Amino acid sequence: MAPVMRPRPRILHLLSDWKWTGPAEPIVNLCRELGRHGHVVNLACRKPPHSYPKSILHHAAEQRVDVNAEFELNKGLNVAANLRDIRGLAEFIDREDVGVVHVHTSHDHYIGSRAARKANNQPFVVRWNHTGMPLRNTVGNRFLIKGHTSAWIALSPVCLAEDLRTFDIPEEHGLAVEGAIDLARFDPGRRFEDMRARFGFTPDHVVAGIVARAQKHRRFEVFLDALAGSMQRDANLRAIVLGRGTHFDDLVRRPVKELGIDGKVVLPGYISDLYPDTLAALDFKVFLMPGSDGSCRAVREAMALGKPIIAARRGILPELVEDDRCGLVIDDTPENLRNAVLRMASDADMRRRMGKAAAEKAREKFRIEQQTDRIADLYMRLAEGL
């Protein structure tokens, strides 16, 4: 008997943004992989300002994702724009026979769920919580989610369980998926440029690194204070700060000089083409505050390269790093961070053990194919009535 082919619902992803930041890259990658697996997928995003080069629209087109920028998807308080989008999306859903509307932000959820209810087609609405933390139990969130959500995706089992409990979503309608990365790009077996030599490091140096946009909440002051104290006690310790931002001089460049460590800390900005090569030059990585991408992609990329992590006890980081397995998880006071840096810098065997575990976890958990298969299966189960 021939196998019964499962129906594949047409999928519409909504993302009310045009900037190539936060979860934009994982969403575009998922759409690309779903298409490669035979699913019909559209991505609707906001149109970028005229000729803006690094937008979601630009990158999605490069990845050959069917992208639609005809809707306004204006996150501001604009009732007229919202009503136009709801009407337009309902018409699109019926015209294209959309079976699943997959939303990624609260604005997407509001527009997408109301368009789904207005459409004759009545597609399922799937929400992905990209924050790495449970959504707050507010009146607004309860109004938005309860009764308007067919299924829920979160980045960890802990986050998923809390979201399902808060918003009364049945357990069988929930899915925890790991953040996915390009494992081929961050394969430790690859040949990399020798960035250690380029930055002036010797074989005796132990190199710590941090990758983060220079923003006031990213705790650069704690990192640099701990680093300065650690360097006073370990002459071989060096560091790379990989990032940029409008506050870079105030948050990084000036404090590095004031702390007297400017000869030991390299500030290359953000090196796009040689980013994996630069990560490969590290002996360990520090990450203190998740940014707009709650999956902490920069941590996952370093783990894939076999780099142990010092992580703060925030967001998804404790579950991701797992204290004493893939790194050290701390309450990130300057003293705690200084002790963790010194411990990591002084123990090469510990770094090798944790780095090996980090790379193994990445290969097992962070594959885009695994993420795609699990999300596609959720779509299928919705279409079949779960």
One Martini backbone bead per residue (centre of mass of N, CA, C, O) as a GRO file, in nm:
protein
  386
    1MET     BB    1   0.096   0.036   0.023
    2ALA     BB    2   0.072   0.355  -0.013
    3PRO     BB    3   0.159   0.633   0.119
    4VAL     BB    4   0.024   0.888   0.300
    5MET     BB    5  -0.020   1.212   0.225
    6ARG     BB    6   0.042   1.493   0.382
    7PRO     BB    7  -0.073   1.785   0.435
    8ARG     BB    8   0.033   2.120   0.313
    9PRO     BB    9   0.028   2.407   0.443
   10ARG     BB   10   0.012   2.724   0.392
   11ILE     BB   11   0.260   2.980   0.473
   12LEU     BB   12   0.254   3.273   0.694
   13HIS     BB   13   0.487   3.516   0.767
   14LEU     BB   14   0.518   3.759   1.032
   15LEU     BB   15   0.709   4.086   1.029
   16SER     BB   16   0.723   4.397   1.211
   17ASP     BB   17   0.982   4.466   1.010
   18TRP     BB   18   1.313   4.577   0.848
   19LYS     BB   19   1.532   4.486   1.031
   20TRP     BB   20   1.859   4.324   1.071
   21THR     BB   21   1.751   4.192   1.359
   22GLY     BB   22   1.747   3.965   1.579
   23PRO     BB   23   1.512   3.727   1.453
   24ALA     BB   24   1.539   3.757   1.142
   25GLU     BB   25   1.737   3.535   1.056
   26PRO     BB   26   1.586   3.282   1.167
   27ILE     BB   27   1.328   3.332   0.999
   28VAL     BB   28   1.452   3.321   0.717
   29ASN     BB   29   1.579   3.041   0.748
   30LEU     BB   30   1.317   2.889   0.792
   31CYS     BB   31   1.181   2.962   0.525
   32ARG     BB   32   1.395   2.838   0.346
   33GLU     BB   33   1.376   2.542   0.458
   34LEU     BB   34   1.078   2.495   0.403
   35GLY     BB   35   1.109   2.524   0.097
   36ARG     BB   36   1.315   2.285   0.066
   37HIS     BB   37   1.078   2.085   0.194
   38GLY     BB   38   0.803   2.179   0.015
   39HIS     BB   39   0.698   2.441   0.119
   40VAL     BB   40   0.466   2.705   0.119
   41VAL     BB   41   0.618   3.033   0.150
   42ASN     BB   42   0.560   3.341   0.324
   43LEU     BB   43   0.701   3.677   0.375
   44ALA     BB   44   0.596   3.938   0.586
   45CYS     BB   45   0.716   4.274   0.569
   46ARG     BB   46   0.861   4.564   0.603
   47LYS     BB   47   0.934   4.837   0.439
   48PRO     BB   48   1.205   4.996   0.366
   49PRO     BB   49   1.385   5.236   0.327
   50HIS     BB   50   1.520   5.387   0.085
   51SER     BB   51   1.790   5.189  -0.011
   52TYR     BB   52   1.824   4.997   0.212
   53PRO     BB   53   2.067   4.739   0.242
   54LYS     BB   54   1.994   4.584   0.549
   55SER     BB   55   1.731   4.408   0.508
   56ILE     BB   56   1.496   4.174   0.511
   57LEU     BB   57   1.425   4.192   0.213
   58HIS     BB   58   1.712   4.153   0.108
   59HIS     BB   59   1.784   3.878   0.249
   60ALA     BB   60   1.542   3.713   0.153
   61ALA     BB   61   1.605   3.735  -0.148
   62GLU     BB   62   1.884   3.597  -0.129
   63GLN     BB   63   1.731   3.326  -0.006
   64ARG     BB   64   1.468   3.277  -0.178
   65VAL     BB   65   1.233   3.425  -0.048
   66ASP     BB   66   0.896   3.485  -0.033
   67VAL     BB   67   0.845   3.830  -0.038
   68ASN     BB   68   0.634   4.075   0.143
   69ALA     BB   69   0.580   4.457   0.123
   70GLU     BB   70   0.257   4.559   0.114
   71PHE     BB   71   0.253   4.593   0.411
   72GLU     BB   72   0.287   4.798   0.687
   73LEU     BB   73   0.349   4.699   0.978
   74ASN     BB   74   0.283   4.915   1.212
   75LYS     BB   75   0.383   4.947   1.548
   76GLY     BB   76   0.236   5.181   1.578
   77LEU     BB   77  -0.024   5.404   1.655
   78ASN     BB   78  -0.230   5.285   1.377
   79VAL     BB   79  -0.542   5.223   1.295
   80ALA     BB   80  -0.560   5.246   0.987
   81ALA     BB   81  -0.322   5.054   0.920
   82ASN     BB   82  -0.436   4.807   1.066
   83LEU     BB   83  -0.698   4.778   0.903
   84ARG     BB   84  -0.565   4.744   0.629
   85ASP     BB   85  -0.405   4.486   0.703
   86ILE     BB   86  -0.639   4.305   0.783
   87ARG     BB   87  -0.780   4.313   0.512
   88GLY     BB   88  -0.538   4.232   0.330
   89LEU     BB   89  -0.472   3.962   0.473
   90ALA     BB   90  -0.745   3.824   0.436
   91GLU     BB   91  -0.730   3.826   0.128
   92PHE     BB   92  -0.465   3.668   0.106
   93ILE     BB   93  -0.553   3.412   0.252
   94ASP     BB   94  -0.778   3.341   0.047
   95ARG     BB   95  -0.622   3.358  -0.223
   96GLU     BB   96  -0.370   3.155  -0.107
   97ASP     BB   97  -0.457   2.940   0.099
   98VAL     BB   98  -0.399   2.981   0.400
   99GLY     BB   99  -0.322   2.773   0.698
  100VAL     BB  100  -0.073   2.949   0.827
  101VAL     BB  101  -0.006   3.188   1.085
  102HIS     BB  102   0.315   3.322   1.159
  103VAL     BB  103   0.414   3.477   1.457
  104HIS     BB  104   0.664   3.714   1.638
  105THR     BB  105   0.488   3.948   1.746
  106SER     BB  106   0.248   4.136   1.883
  107HIS     BB  107   0.166   4.276   1.622
  108ASP     BB  108   0.137   4.029   1.449
  109HIS     BB  109  -0.077   3.899   1.629
  110TYR     BB  110  -0.295   4.107   1.598
  111ILE     BB  111  -0.316   4.110   1.289
  112GLY     BB  112  -0.316   3.801   1.222
  113SER     BB  113  -0.560   3.706   1.399
  114ARG     BB  114  -0.775   3.899   1.270
  115ALA     BB  115  -0.739   3.805   0.981
  116ALA     BB  116  -0.807   3.506   1.034
  117ARG     BB  117  -1.104   3.563   1.136
  118LYS     BB  118  -1.196   3.719   0.871
  119ALA     BB  119  -1.138   3.489   0.711
  120ASN     BB  120  -1.268   3.218   0.543
  121ASN     BB  121  -1.024   3.012   0.599
  122GLN     BB  122  -0.924   2.992   0.895
  123PRO     BB  123  -0.643   2.997   1.014
  124PHE     BB  124  -0.376   2.927   1.185
  125VAL     BB  125  -0.210   3.042   1.493
  126VAL     BB  126   0.139   3.107   1.537
  127ARG     BB  127   0.357   3.153   1.816
  128TRP     BB  128   0.682   3.311   1.866
  129ASN     BB  129   0.899   3.318   2.136
  130HIS     BB  130   1.212   3.510   2.120
  131THR     BB  131   1.318   3.598   2.422
  132GLY     BB  132   1.376   3.347   2.640
  133MET     BB  133   1.112   3.439   2.793
  134PRO     BB  134   0.849   3.483   2.958
  135LEU     BB  135   0.565   3.623   2.925
  136ARG     BB  136   0.385   3.859   3.042
  137ASN     BB  137   0.111   3.890   3.278
  138THR     BB  138  -0.096   4.073   3.098
  139VAL     BB  139  -0.369   4.214   2.975
  140GLY     BB  140  -0.267   4.240   2.685
  141ASN     BB  141  -0.166   3.946   2.646
  142ARG     BB  142  -0.429   3.803   2.713
  143PHE     BB  143  -0.597   3.936   2.490
  144LEU     BB  144  -0.413   3.843   2.250
  145ILE     BB  145  -0.393   3.518   2.310
  146LYS     BB  146  -0.661   3.443   2.410
  147GLY     BB  147  -0.832   3.283   2.145
  148HIS     BB  148  -0.568   3.359   1.921
  149THR     BB  149  -0.423   3.060   1.961
  150SER     BB  150  -0.308   2.749   1.837
  151ALA     BB  151   0.012   2.792   1.888
  152TRP     BB  152   0.336   2.737   2.067
  153ILE     BB  153   0.665   2.890   2.073
  154ALA     BB  154   0.982   2.810   2.228
  155LEU     BB  155   1.333   2.806   2.343
  156SER     BB  156   1.221   2.646   2.602
  157PRO     BB  157   1.079   2.448   2.837
  158VAL     BB  158   1.046   2.660   3.058
  159CYS     BB  159   0.911   2.880   2.888
  160LEU     BB  160   0.679   2.713   2.777
  161ALA     BB  161   0.538   2.629   3.041
  162GLU     BB  162   0.473   2.919   3.134
  163ASP     BB  163   0.309   3.013   2.888
  164LEU     BB  164   0.089   2.794   2.894
  165ARG     BB  165  -0.009   2.859   3.180
  166THR     BB  166  -0.077   3.164   3.150
  167PHE     BB  167  -0.256   3.116   2.852
  168ASP     BB  168  -0.414   2.845   2.828
  169ILE     BB  169  -0.236   2.629   2.671
  170PRO     BB  170  -0.212   2.342   2.543
  171GLU     BB  171   0.043   2.121   2.551
  172GLU     BB  172  -0.003   2.004   2.251
  173HIS     BB  173   0.040   2.324   2.143
  174GLY     BB  174   0.345   2.291   2.216
  175LEU     BB  175   0.693   2.420   2.144
  176ALA     BB  176   1.033   2.333   2.181
  177VAL     BB  177   1.309   2.524   2.043
  178GLU     BB  178   1.603   2.559   1.918
  179GLY     BB  179   1.838   2.749   1.823
  180ALA     BB  180   1.966   2.816   1.504
  181ILE     BB  181   2.258   2.740   1.304
  182ASP     BB  182   2.552   2.759   1.108
  183LEU     BB  183   2.752   2.487   1.127
  184ALA     BB  184   2.944   2.522   0.885
  185ARG     BB  185   3.055   2.808   0.962
  186PHE     BB  186   3.105   2.674   1.279
  187ASP     BB  187   3.341   2.475   1.213
  188PRO     BB  188   3.625   2.357   1.375
  189GLY     BB  189   3.741   2.208   1.100
  190ARG     BB  190   3.804   2.452   0.974
  191ARG     BB  191   3.958   2.701   0.792
  192PHE     BB  192   4.134   2.972   0.940
  193GLU     BB  193   4.220   3.263   1.014
  194ASP     BB  194   4.496   3.421   1.184
  195MET     BB  195   4.390   3.633   1.429
  196ARG     BB  196   4.599   3.626   1.650
  197ALA     BB  197   4.830   3.741   1.483
  198ARG     BB  198   4.684   3.997   1.383
  199PHE     BB  199   4.641   4.093   1.703
  200GLY     BB  200   4.920   4.001   1.869
  201PHE     BB  201   4.915   3.714   1.964
  202THR     BB  202   5.031   3.461   2.160
  203PRO     BB  203   5.053   3.135   2.270
  204ASP     BB  204   5.032   3.239   2.583
  205HIS     BB  205   4.771   3.355   2.535
  206VAL     BB  206   4.454   3.439   2.683
  207VAL     BB  207   4.135   3.466   2.515
  208ALA     BB  208   3.887   3.687   2.549
  209GLY     BB  209   3.526   3.736   2.469
  210ILE     BB  210   3.297   3.980   2.319
  211VAL     BB  211   2.952   3.989   2.184
  212ALA     BB  212   2.823   4.323   2.130
  213ARG     BB  213   2.629   4.575   2.139
  214ALA     BB  214   2.666   4.915   2.218
  215GLN     BB  215   2.488   4.910   2.514
  216LYS     BB  216   2.390   5.001   2.828
  217HIS     BB  217   2.256   4.704   2.907
  218ARG     BB  218   2.527   4.506   2.840
  219ARG     BB  219   2.759   4.532   3.067
  220PHE     BB  220   3.052   4.656   3.011
  221GLU     BB  221   3.145   4.757   3.289
  222VAL     BB  222   3.171   4.475   3.415
  223PHE     BB  223   3.364   4.346   3.217
  224LEU     BB  224   3.600   4.557   3.235
  225ASP     BB  225   3.645   4.545   3.539
  226ALA     BB  226   3.708   4.241   3.551
  227LEU     BB  227   3.938   4.245   3.345
  228ALA     BB  228   4.133   4.433   3.492
  229GLY     BB  229   4.161   4.257   3.746
  230SER     BB  230   4.263   4.000   3.598
  231MET     BB  231   4.520   4.130   3.457
  232GLN     BB  232   4.674   4.183   3.725
  233ARG     BB  233   4.695   3.849   3.780
  234ASP     BB  234   4.718   3.799   3.449
  235ALA     BB  235   4.954   3.849   3.203
  236ASN     BB  236   4.811   3.656   2.960
  237LEU     BB  237   4.566   3.827   2.937
  238ARG     BB  238   4.315   3.872   2.686
  239ALA     BB  239   4.107   4.078   2.448
  240ILE     BB  240   3.783   4.088   2.273
  241VAL     BB  241   3.577   4.342   2.118
  242LEU     BB  242   3.276   4.261   1.945
  243GLY     BB  243   3.163   4.566   1.809
  244ARG     BB  244   2.903   4.824   1.801
  245GLY     BB  245   2.805   5.174   1.816
  246THR     BB  246   2.711   5.487   1.932
  247HIS     BB  247   2.844   5.396   2.239
  248PHE     BB  248   3.138   5.288   2.216
  249ASP     BB  249   3.323   5.505   2.338
  250ASP     BB  250   3.180   5.522   2.624
  251LEU     BB  251   3.166   5.195   2.685
  252VAL     BB  252   3.475   5.121   2.575
  253ARG     BB  253   3.719   5.291   2.479
  254ARG     BB  254   3.751   5.476   2.728
  255PRO     BB  255   3.762   5.262   2.961
  256VAL     BB  256   4.010   5.111   2.859
  257LYS     BB  257   4.200   5.349   2.909
  258GLU     BB  258   4.131   5.413   3.211
  259LEU     BB  259   4.216   5.105   3.299
  260GLY     BB  260   4.491   5.024   3.139
  261ILE     BB  261   4.403   4.799   2.876
  262ASP     BB  262   4.465   4.887   2.571
  263GLY     BB  263   4.711   4.674   2.518
  264LYS     BB  264   4.496   4.405   2.576
  265VAL     BB  265   4.261   4.528   2.391
  266VAL     BB  266   4.062   4.449   2.120
  267LEU     BB  267   3.899   4.680   1.861
  268PRO     BB  268   3.746   4.576   1.557
  269GLY     BB  269   3.453   4.566   1.584
  270TYR     BB  270   3.274   4.443   1.299
  271ILE     BB  271   3.349   4.128   1.144
  272SER     BB  272   3.193   3.980   0.901
  273ASP     BB  273   3.376   3.785   0.724
  274LEU     BB  274   3.566   3.723   1.008
  275TYR     BB  275   3.392   3.618   1.244
  276PRO     BB  276   3.461   3.313   1.280
  277ASP     BB  277   3.769   3.362   1.303
  278THR     BB  278   3.752   3.530   1.564
  279LEU     BB  279   3.616   3.319   1.742
  280ALA     BB  280   3.848   3.105   1.699
  281ALA     BB  281   4.061   3.289   1.873
  282LEU     BB  282   3.934   3.200   2.120
  283ASP     BB  283   3.913   3.055   2.453
  284PHE     BB  284   3.670   3.246   2.551
  285LYS     BB  285   3.335   3.346   2.648
  286VAL     BB  286   3.131   3.639   2.708
  287PHE     BB  287   2.785   3.660   2.854
  288LEU     BB  288   2.538   3.892   3.009
  289MET     BB  289   2.320   4.009   2.777
  290PRO     BB  290   2.056   3.983   2.614
  291GLY     BB  291   1.912   4.075   2.332
  292SER     BB  292   1.687   4.073   2.072
  293ASP     BB  293   1.806   3.776   2.076
  294GLY     BB  294   1.702   3.525   2.288
  295SER     BB  295   1.890   3.280   2.175
  296CYS     BB  296   2.189   3.357   2.166
  297ARG     BB  297   2.365   3.321   1.897
  298ALA     BB  298   2.661   3.391   1.980
  299VAL     BB  299   2.684   3.151   2.172
  300ARG     BB  300   2.627   2.919   1.975
  301GLU     BB  301   2.867   2.977   1.786
  302ALA     BB  302   3.090   2.933   1.995
  303MET     BB  303   3.010   2.645   2.072
  304ALA     BB  304   3.052   2.520   1.789
  305LEU     BB  305   3.374   2.599   1.820
  306GLY     BB  306   3.454   2.513   2.125
  307LYS     BB  307   3.358   2.741   2.336
  308PRO     BB  308   3.359   2.851   2.631
  309ILE     BB  309   3.130   2.988   2.884
  310ILE     BB  310   3.046   3.302   3.028
  311ALA     BB  311   2.741   3.336   3.215
  312ALA     BB  312   2.459   3.476   3.291
  313ARG     BB  313   2.165   3.472   3.499
  314ARG     BB  314   1.990   3.493   3.202
  315GLY     BB  315   1.739   3.381   3.067
  316ILE     BB  316   1.861   3.116   2.863
  317LEU     BB  317   2.159   3.068   2.961
  318PRO     BB  318   2.149   2.836   3.173
  319GLU     BB  319   2.034   2.624   2.967
  320LEU     BB  320   2.253   2.654   2.747
  321VAL     BB  321   2.527   2.614   2.918
  322GLU     BB  322   2.553   2.473   3.176
  323ASP     BB  323   2.690   2.440   3.454
  324ASP     BB  324   2.999   2.272   3.404
  325ARG     BB  325   2.976   2.200   3.092
  326CYS     BB  326   2.993   2.476   2.881
  327GLY     BB  327   3.045   2.638   3.157
  328LEU     BB  328   2.978   2.944   3.335
  329VAL     BB  329   2.735   3.031   3.583
  330ILE     BB  330   2.647   3.367   3.689
  331ASP     BB  331   2.650   3.626   3.907
  332ASP     BB  332   2.732   3.947   3.759
  333THR     BB  333   2.953   4.045   3.930
  334PRO     BB  334   3.264   4.163   3.927
  335GLU     BB  335   3.374   3.940   4.117
  336ASN     BB  336   3.255   3.690   3.978
  337LEU     BB  337   3.376   3.745   3.700
  338ARG     BB  338   3.671   3.752   3.782
  339ASN     BB  339   3.683   3.462   3.889
  340ALA     BB  340   3.592   3.324   3.626
  341VAL     BB  341   3.818   3.426   3.444
  342LEU     BB  342   4.055   3.309   3.608
  343ARG     BB  343   3.964   3.017   3.597
  344MET     BB  344   3.960   2.988   3.288
  345ALA     BB  345   4.255   3.092   3.227
  346SER     BB  346   4.404   2.863   3.429
  347ASP     BB  347   4.224   2.612   3.281
  348ALA     BB  348   4.273   2.416   3.013
  349ASP     BB  349   4.116   2.156   3.075
  350MET     BB  350   3.843   2.290   3.121
  351ARG     BB  351   3.818   2.420   2.843
  352ARG     BB  352   3.822   2.155   2.683
  353ARG     BB  353   3.580   2.018   2.814
  354MET     BB  354   3.370   2.244   2.757
  355GLY     BB  355   3.417   2.274   2.452
  356LYS     BB  356   3.335   1.988   2.376
  357ALA     BB  357   3.044   2.004   2.491
  358ALA     BB  358   2.953   2.244   2.320
  359ALA     BB  359   2.992   2.113   2.038
  360GLU     BB  360   2.804   1.872   2.087
  361LYS     BB  361   2.547   2.032   2.141
  362ALA     BB  362   2.536   2.181   1.873
  363ARG     BB  363   2.515   1.928   1.688
  364GLU     BB  364   2.250   1.820   1.833
  365LYS     BB  365   2.060   2.112   1.867
  366PHE     BB  366   2.139   2.350   1.620
  367ARG     BB  367   1.982   2.244   1.379
  368ILE     BB  368   1.791   2.349   1.119
  369GLU     BB  369   1.658   2.078   1.044
  370GLN     BB  370   1.535   2.021   1.321
  371GLN     BB  371   1.364   2.274   1.346
  372THR     BB  372   1.202   2.242   1.085
  373ASP     BB  373   1.072   1.966   1.139
  374ARG     BB  374   0.916   2.048   1.402
  375ILE     BB  375   0.750   2.282   1.282
  376ALA     BB  376   0.623   2.128   1.047
  377ASP     BB  377   0.479   1.922   1.229
  378LEU     BB  378   0.295   2.127   1.363
  379TYR     BB  379   0.144   2.212   1.113
  380MET     BB  380   0.035   1.929   1.047
  381ARG     BB  381  -0.120   1.882   1.314
  382LEU     BB  382  -0.313   2.113   1.273
  383ALA     BB  383  -0.435   2.015   1.000
  384GLU     BB  384  -0.521   1.729   1.161
  385GLY     BB  385  -0.613   1.813   1.469
  386LEU     BB  386  -0.387   1.688   1.666
   0.00000   0.00000   0.00000
